[in-house]
């Protein structure tokens, strides 16, 4: 019995020390990425500290991604970024369920993606996937909540709170965000900050 308690205590200390070390490494790499951004202003694809941080956080990502400083990612895994994704400073990503962002995504500062919610009757916590299509631009202070699907070729206006799906090829804004007009991008070469 004492032997079992001793082993259990050792296992708990190892487990807690492993979690502590991972969290410490996350914190250090996050700060290092912020210092790298502030001091050197690296171009997309050249953020070596941010790349290490994304790898530690088990983020799946394509080429030429760019992130500002003070980026918060809550959980390891459950975040997929396509190619040429740019996320502005002070973004908060609460990835309790998968958050999937396709190619050519741009977000200004203070983006919040939150895939967590609670059942309104039981208050039980749950995570519901967020899906964001290609060529989506989010203005500053945009919040996208659990269960939302945003189509491709969409602009989300500054300060919007997205609680319902947004169809492709439109501009949406407001609290809650609603389609306000169509957006036509056929045969138009969009600006690419990653070239």
Residue pairs with C-beta under 8 A, 6 or more apart in sequence:
22 56
25 56
26 53
26 56
26 57
29 49
29 52
29 53
29 56
30 53
30 71
30 72
32 49
32 52
32 53
33 47
33 49
33 50
33 52
33 53
33 67
33 69
33 71
34 69
34 70
35 49
36 42
36 47
36 48
36 49
36 50
37 47
37 50
37 67
37 68
37 69
37 89
38 69
42 48
43 66
44 64
44 65
44 66
44 84
44 86
44 193
44 194
45 63
45 64
45 65
45 66
45 194
47 66
47 67
50 67
50 71
54 61
54 65
56 76
57 73
57 75
57 76
57 77
57 79
58 76
58 77
59 73
59 77
59 79
59 80
59 81
60 79
60 80
60 81
61 80
61 81
61 82
61 85
62 81
62 82
62 83
62 84
62 85
62 103
63 83
63 84
64 83
64 84
64 194
65 81
65 83
65 84
65 85
65 86
65 87
66 85
66 86
66 87
66 193
66 194
67 86
67 87
67 91
68 87
68 88
68 89
68 90
68 91
68 109
69 89
69 90
70 89
70 90
71 87
71 89
71 90
71 91
71 93
72 91
72 92
72 93
73 79
73 93
73 95
74 92
74 93
74 94
74 95
74 96
75 95
75 96
77 95
78 95
78 96
78 97
78 98
78 99
78 115
78 127
79 93
79 95
79 98
79 99
80 98
80 99
80 100
80 101
81 101
81 105
82 101
82 102
82 103
82 104
82 105
82 134
83 103
83 104
84 103
84 104
84 105
84 192
84 194
85 101
85 103
85 104
85 105
85 106
86 105
86 106
86 107
86 193
86 194
87 105
87 107
87 111
88 107
88 108
88 109
88 110
88 111
88 140
89 109
89 110
90 109
90 110
91 107
91 109
91 110
91 111
91 112
91 113
92 111
92 112
92 113
92 114
93 99
93 112
93 113
94 112
94 113
94 114
94 115
94 116
95 113
95 115
96 115
96 116
96 125
96 127
96 146
97 115
97 116
97 126
97 127
97 128
97 129
97 130
97 146
98 115
98 129
98 130
99 113
99 115
99 129
99 130
99 132
100 129
100 130
100 131
100 132
101 132
101 136
102 132
102 133
102 134
102 136
102 152
103 134
103 135
104 134
104 135
104 136
104 190
104 192
105 132
105 134
105 135
105 136
105 137
105 138
106 136
106 137
106 138
106 193
107 137
107 138
107 142
108 138
108 139
108 140
108 141
108 142
108 158
109 140
109 141
110 140
110 141
110 142
111 138
111 142
111 143
111 144
112 142
112 143
112 144
113 130
113 144
114 143
114 144
114 145
114 146
115 127
115 128
115 129
115 130
115 146
115 147
116 125
116 126
116 127
116 146
117 125
117 126
117 127
117 128
117 145
117 146
117 147
118 124
118 125
118 126
119 126
126 146
127 146
128 146
128 147
129 146
129 147
130 144
130 145
130 146
130 147
130 148
130 149
131 148
131 149
131 150
132 144
132 149
132 150
133 149
133 150
133 151
133 152
133 153
133 154
133 168
134 152
134 153
135 152
135 153
135 154
135 185
135 190
136 150
136 152
136 153
136 154
136 155
136 156
137 154
137 155
137 156
138 144
138 156
138 160
139 155
139 156
139 157
139 158
139 159
139 160
140 158
140 159
141 158
141 159
142 156
142 157
142 158
142 159
142 160
142 161
142 162
143 160
143 161
143 162
144 150
144 156
144 162
145 161
145 162
145 163
148 162
148 163
148 164
148 165
148 166
149 165
149 166
150 156
150 162
150 165
150 166
151 165
151 166
151 167
151 168
151 169
151 170
152 168
152 169
153 168
153 169
153 170
153 183
153 185
154 166
154 167
154 168
154 169
154 170
154 171
154 172
154 183
155 170
155 171
155 172
155 183
156 162
156 166
156 172
156 173
156 177
157 171
157 172
157 173
157 174
157 177
157 180
158 173
159 173
159 175
160 172
160 173
160 174
160 175
160 176
160 177
161 174
161 175
161 176
161 177
162 172
162 176
162 177
163 176
163 177
164 176
164 177
164 178
166 172
166 177
166 179
167 179
169 182
169 183
169 184
169 185
170 179
170 180
170 181
170 182
170 183
171 179
171 180
171 181
171 182
171 183
172 178
172 179
172 180
173 180
174 180
